[in-house]
Amino acid sequence: MISVVIPLFNKSYSALNCIDSVLSQKKLPCEVIVVDDGSTDDSLSVVRSKYSNSQLVSIFSKSNGGVSSARNFGVSKAKGDFVAFLDADDQWDPEFLLEVESALQRFPCAAIVGAGHYINIIGEGGRCNRYSKILSQFKSTSPVENYFDVAKNASVLNSSKVCVSKKLLESVGGFPEGACVGEDIYVWTRLCLESDPVYIPKSLATINVQEDDSRNARGGKMFIAIQKIDEIMLCAEAAGKSKEVLSYLKLLHLKHSVLLLVGGYKKSAIAQAEFIKCYSFRYYVITRLLAMVPFNIIKYLKGIGRL
């Protein structure tokens, strides 16, 4: 029993393709829950005009509360034991749910399943397998016992290619409402401290990247996983994974700090560093030093992949 939750906000241009990709699955879910999060365009009417009579698709509308709020609302309505998430501007390949179900049957104790994905940067033409490195590490579907080490360099889980146990997701409090940067990574971190994810080494989803209102609204915002580092490290200590989790969080902080600095958000980068200061004074100092580097040099270093 897999329910699909699709948060929707101002995606009238892509919502139908997204939902159609779910309804075209070789193995259909038990339901598709679309949660319109107070769209100000015609997203809701576009979706209702096509799917209002569908027995599989349920459409809900709520006041705007952010993507975490929309996902949590969808989960609260879900009937399935597992919930698969798909953002309204992305699509699944027809085999996605079939492969997920096969993984759950093969590993009956699994609570989290992820897969490979394609990246499609709108305007640049064509999709590509951005994370071929991780695909090559796994010859077949299997648990990722060293998730935090692997996730430093590759995307194991993503909000458009993951299926999780509803019970486990609710036990960690769902998605953090009010957060708009890294809210999903925070959740995957909490979940993977409770259970090793199972990874399907096939690209089964397409992540479309383009500038829009939701993406632009993230500018200057701090990474929620770093803001909640105290909570995460307590859970990591209980799971006996303090060392690898801290190493993972430090790298997340550094990567996002560079993005903040490239975006001109120096104060946000320094403020974020304060959260990690007591865990790694070294990374705090590195961030402060980077904040002193001229903007053009930071941008250049990021471009050539040195940061």
C-alpha positions as CSV (number, residue, x, y, z in Angstrom):
1,M,0.0,0.0,0.0
2,I,1.9,3.1,-1.3
3,S,0.3,6.5,-1.2
4,V,1.7,9.3,-3.4
5,V,1.9,12.8,-2.0
6,I,2.4,15.7,-4.5
7,P,2.7,19.2,-2.9
8,L,1.6,21.9,-5.4
9,F,2.4,25.6,-5.4
10,N,2.3,27.7,-8.6
11,K,3.2,24.8,-10.9
12,S,0.4,25.0,-13.5
13,Y,3.0,24.6,-16.2
14,S,4.2,21.2,-15.0
15,A,1.5,19.7,-12.6
16,L,-0.3,17.7,-15.3
17,N,2.9,16.1,-16.6
18,C,3.8,15.3,-13.0
19,I,0.5,13.6,-12.1
20,D,0.3,11.8,-15.5
21,S,3.7,10.3,-14.8
22,V,2.2,8.7,-11.6
23,L,-0.9,7.5,-13.4
24,S,1.3,5.9,-16.1
25,Q,3.2,3.7,-13.6
26,K,3.4,0.0,-14.4
27,K,2.4,-0.5,-10.8
28,L,-0.2,2.0,-9.6
29,P,-0.2,3.4,-6.1
30,C,-3.3,3.0,-3.9
31,E,-3.9,6.8,-4.1
32,V,-2.5,10.0,-5.4
33,I,-2.9,13.0,-3.0
34,V,-2.4,16.4,-4.5
35,V,-2.1,19.2,-1.9
36,D,-2.4,22.7,-3.3
37,D,-0.6,25.0,-0.9
38,G,-2.4,28.3,-1.7
39,S,-1.3,28.7,-5.3
40,T,-1.7,32.2,-6.7
41,D,-1.7,31.0,-10.3
42,D,-4.2,28.6,-11.9
43,S,-2.5,25.4,-10.6
44,L,-5.6,24.3,-8.6
45,S,-8.1,24.8,-11.4
46,V,-5.8,23.1,-14.0
47,V,-5.5,20.0,-11.8
48,R,-9.2,20.0,-10.9
49,S,-10.3,20.3,-14.5
50,K,-8.5,17.1,-15.4
51,Y,-8.6,14.9,-12.3
52,S,-11.7,15.9,-10.3
53,N,-13.5,12.8,-11.4
54,S,-10.5,10.4,-10.9
55,Q,-11.1,7.6,-8.5
56,L,-7.3,7.5,-7.8
57,V,-6.5,11.2,-7.4
58,S,-7.6,13.2,-4.4
59,I,-7.2,17.0,-4.5
60,F,-6.9,19.2,-1.4
61,S,-6.5,22.9,-1.1
62,K,-5.1,24.7,1.9
63,S,-3.8,28.1,2.8
64,N,-0.1,28.7,2.0
65,G,2.2,27.2,4.7
66,G,5.2,26.0,2.7
67,V,6.2,22.7,1.2
68,S,6.8,21.0,4.5
69,S,3.3,21.9,5.6
70,A,1.8,20.6,2.3
71,R,3.7,17.3,2.6
72,N,2.7,16.8,6.2
73,F,-0.9,17.5,5.3
74,G,-0.7,15.0,2.5
75,V,0.8,12.4,4.8
76,S,-2.0,12.9,7.3
77,K,-4.5,12.0,4.6
78,A,-2.6,9.0,3.3
79,K,-4.1,5.5,3.7
80,G,-1.0,3.6,2.7
81,D,1.7,2.1,5.0
82,F,4.3,3.8,2.8
83,V,4.3,7.3,1.3
84,A,6.2,8.3,-1.9
85,F,6.8,11.9,-2.6
86,L,7.0,13.7,-5.9
87,D,7.4,17.5,-6.4
88,A,5.0,19.0,-8.9
89,D,7.6,20.0,-11.4
90,D,9.2,16.5,-11.6
91,Q,8.3,13.2,-13.1
92,W,8.8,9.5,-12.6
93,D,9.8,6.9,-15.2
94,P,7.0,4.2,-15.6
95,E,9.0,1.6,-13.6
96,F,9.5,3.7,-10.4
97,L,6.8,2.3,-8.2
98,L,7.3,-1.2,-9.5
99,E,11.0,-1.1,-8.5
100,V,10.1,0.4,-5.1
101,E,7.6,-2.3,-4.4
102,S,10.1,-5.0,-5.5
103,A,12.7,-3.5,-3.1
104,L,10.2,-3.5,-0.2
105,Q,9.4,-7.2,-1.0
106,R,13.0,-8.1,-1.1
107,F,13.9,-6.2,2.1
108,P,10.7,-6.5,4.2
109,C,12.3,-4.6,7.1
110,A,13.1,-1.6,4.9
111,A,11.5,1.7,6.0
112,I,13.2,4.0,3.4
113,V,13.7,3.4,-0.3
114,G,15.6,5.7,-2.7
115,A,16.6,5.6,-6.3
116,G,18.8,7.2,-8.9
117,H,17.6,10.2,-10.9
118,Y,18.1,12.3,-14.0
119,I,18.7,16.0,-13.8
120,N,17.1,18.3,-16.4
121,I,18.1,22.0,-16.3
122,I,15.4,23.8,-18.2
123,G,16.8,25.7,-21.1
124,E,20.0,23.7,-21.4
125,G,18.4,20.8,-23.3
126,G,18.1,17.2,-22.4
127,R,18.4,15.3,-19.1
128,C,21.5,13.7,-17.8
129,N,22.5,11.3,-15.1
130,R,24.1,13.6,-12.6
131,Y,24.9,11.0,-10.0
132,S,26.4,8.1,-12.0
133,K,29.0,7.8,-9.3
134,I,26.7,6.4,-6.8
135,L,24.9,4.2,-9.4
136,S,28.2,2.5,-10.1
137,Q,28.8,1.7,-6.5
138,F,25.7,-0.6,-6.3
139,K,25.4,-3.5,-8.6
140,S,21.9,-4.3,-7.4
141,T,19.2,-3.0,-5.0
142,S,20.7,-3.1,-1.5
143,P,20.7,-1.3,1.9
144,V,23.1,1.6,2.3
145,E,24.7,0.9,5.6
146,N,27.1,3.9,5.3
147,Y,24.5,6.4,4.3
148,F,26.2,9.5,5.7
149,D,29.5,8.8,4.0
150,V,27.8,8.1,0.7
151,A,25.5,11.1,0.9
152,K,28.5,13.5,1.1
153,N,29.1,13.1,-2.6
154,A,25.9,11.7,-4.1
155,S,22.1,11.9,-3.8
156,V,20.7,8.7,-2.3
157,L,17.4,10.3,-1.2
158,N,15.4,13.2,-2.7
159,S,11.9,14.5,-2.3
160,S,11.0,13.2,-5.8
161,K,12.5,9.8,-5.6
162,V,11.9,8.5,-2.2
163,C,9.3,6.2,-0.5
164,V,9.2,6.0,3.3
165,S,7.3,4.3,6.0
166,K,4.4,6.5,7.2
167,K,4.8,5.3,10.7
168,L,8.6,6.1,10.8
169,L,8.1,9.5,9.2
170,E,5.5,10.5,11.7
171,S,7.7,9.3,14.6
172,V,10.4,11.9,13.7
173,G,7.8,14.6,13.4
174,G,7.4,14.8,9.7
175,F,8.9,17.7,7.7
176,P,9.9,20.8,9.6
177,E,7.3,23.5,8.9
178,G,8.5,27.0,8.2
179,A,11.8,25.7,6.8
180,C,12.5,26.4,3.1
181,V,16.1,25.3,2.6
182,G,17.1,21.6,3.1
183,E,13.8,20.6,4.9
184,D,13.9,17.3,3.1
185,I,17.6,16.6,3.9
186,Y,16.8,17.2,7.6
187,V,14.1,14.5,7.4
188,W,16.3,12.0,5.5
189,T,19.0,12.6,8.2
190,R,16.6,11.8,11.0
191,L,15.1,8.8,9.2
192,C,18.5,7.3,8.3
193,L,19.5,7.5,12.0
194,E,16.6,5.1,12.6
195,S,16.9,2.8,9.6
196,D,19.3,2.2,6.8
197,P,17.8,3.2,3.4
198,V,17.6,0.8,0.5
199,Y,18.9,2.1,-2.7
200,I,17.8,1.2,-6.3
201,P,20.7,1.8,-8.7
202,K,18.6,2.9,-11.6
203,S,17.6,6.4,-12.6
204,L,13.9,6.4,-12.3
205,A,12.9,10.0,-11.7
206,T,13.6,13.3,-13.6
207,I,14.3,16.3,-11.5
208,N,13.6,19.5,-13.4
209,V,15.5,22.6,-12.4
210,Q,14.5,26.1,-13.3
211,E,14.1,29.5,-11.7
212,D,10.6,30.1,-10.2
213,D,9.0,31.8,-7.2
214,S,9.5,28.9,-4.8
215,R,13.2,28.6,-5.7
216,N,13.9,32.3,-5.5
217,A,12.2,32.5,-2.1
218,R,15.1,30.4,-0.6
219,G,17.7,33.1,-1.1
220,G,19.6,33.9,2.0
221,K,17.9,31.3,4.1
222,M,20.0,29.1,6.4
223,F,20.1,25.3,6.2
224,I,17.6,23.8,8.6
225,A,19.7,20.7,9.3
226,I,22.5,23.0,10.6
227,Q,20.0,25.1,12.6
228,K,18.8,21.8,14.2
229,I,22.3,20.4,14.7
230,D,21.9,20.0,18.5
231,E,18.8,17.8,18.0
232,I,20.4,15.8,15.2
233,M,23.6,15.1,17.2
234,L,21.6,13.9,20.2
235,C,19.9,11.4,17.9
236,A,23.3,10.5,16.3
237,E,24.8,9.8,19.7
238,A,21.9,7.5,20.6
239,A,22.4,5.7,17.3
240,G,26.2,5.4,17.7
241,K,26.9,7.5,14.6
242,S,28.1,10.8,16.0
243,K,31.4,10.8,14.0
244,E,29.9,10.2,10.5
245,V,26.9,12.4,11.1
246,L,29.0,15.4,12.2
247,S,31.3,14.9,9.3
248,Y,28.3,15.0,7.0
249,L,26.8,18.1,8.6
250,K,30.1,20.0,8.5
251,L,30.3,19.4,4.7
252,L,26.6,20.4,4.3
253,H,27.4,23.6,6.2
254,L,30.4,24.4,4.1
255,K,28.7,23.8,0.8
256,H,25.7,25.9,1.7
257,S,27.8,28.7,3.2
258,V,29.6,29.0,-0.2
259,L,26.2,29.2,-1.9
260,L,25.2,31.9,0.6
261,L,28.4,33.9,0.0
262,V,28.1,33.6,-3.8
263,G,24.5,34.9,-3.4
264,G,25.8,37.8,-1.4
265,Y,24.3,36.7,1.9
266,K,27.4,37.1,4.0
267,K,25.5,37.7,7.3
268,S,23.5,34.5,6.8
269,A,26.6,32.5,6.2
270,I,28.2,33.8,9.4
271,A,25.0,33.3,11.4
272,Q,24.8,29.7,10.1
273,A,28.4,29.1,11.2
274,E,27.4,30.0,14.8
275,F,25.3,26.8,15.0
276,I,28.2,24.6,14.2
277,K,30.8,26.5,16.3
278,C,30.6,24.3,19.4
279,Y,30.9,21.1,17.3
280,S,33.7,22.3,15.0
281,F,35.5,25.6,15.7
282,R,37.6,24.9,12.6
283,Y,34.6,25.0,10.3
284,Y,33.4,28.2,12.0
285,V,36.7,29.8,11.4
286,I,36.8,28.6,7.8
287,T,33.4,30.2,7.2
288,R,34.5,33.5,8.7
289,L,37.6,33.5,6.6
290,L,35.6,32.7,3.4
291,A,33.4,35.7,4.3
292,M,36.4,37.9,4.0
293,V,37.3,36.7,0.5
294,P,36.2,38.9,-2.3
295,F,32.9,37.8,-3.9
296,N,34.4,37.3,-7.4
297,I,37.0,34.9,-6.1
298,I,34.4,32.8,-4.1
299,K,32.3,32.6,-7.2
300,Y,35.3,31.5,-9.3
301,L,36.4,28.8,-6.8
302,K,32.9,27.4,-6.7
303,G,32.7,27.4,-10.5
304,I,35.8,25.3,-10.8
305,G,34.7,22.9,-8.1
306,R,37.3,23.6,-5.5
307,L,34.6,24.5,-2.9
